[in-house]
Amino acid sequence: MKLSLVGMVLERRRLRQITNRDYQLIQGYVLWVGTIYVVVNLLVDISYKYLDPRIRIAGGKVKM
């Protein structure tokens, strides 16, 4: 319950920033979300090597 209220408050703040054209905060938010997206994808790609023994990494190319 407490986390959902915090999420609602933050979402309202983001919407207010967009409508007020607060470009610096919007750019920071987009950069943060993009960085999280790239890091999560990198971790998933690295974890494939350990989860699937058929995958071998040689010379930067993935062989199946």
N, C-alpha and C positions, 0 to 999 in steps of 0.2 A: 504494500500500500504506500509506504513512504517513498520507495523508488519511483513508483508510477507518478506521484505528485511532482517529484523533482524533474522527471522527464517531461511532464506537461509544462512546467514553468520554463524549462530550457527551450522547448519547442516554441512556446509563445514568444520568447525573447528572440529566437532566430527569425520568426516571421515578422516581428517588429523591426528587426535590423534590415530585412529585405525591403519592407515597405518604406522605411526611412532612408534607404539607399546608403547604408553604412558600409561602404565598400571594403574598408580594411578588415572589419570583423568577418564579412562574408568571404573574403579571400583567405583569411586565416582558417576559417571553418572548412572551406573546400580543400585547402592544402592539407589540413589535418586528416580529413576523411580519405583523401587520395593516398596519403602516406600509410594509413592503416590498411587500406585495400592492398597496396603493393606488398607490405610486410606479411600480411596474412597469406597472400598468394605465394610468396617466396617460401614461407614455412610449410605450406601444403606441398609444394613441389619438392622440397627437401625431404619431407616425411614420406613421400612415395618411395624413395630409395630404401627406406627401412621397412616399410610395410609390404612391399612387393619385391621379393628376392629375384625375380626375373629381370628387373631393370638394372642395367649396368651403365655407369657414366664413364665415357672414355673420350678424352680430348674435347670436352665441352658438348659432345653430341650424346644424346640418350639413345641407347640401343635396346630394342625389345626382342 
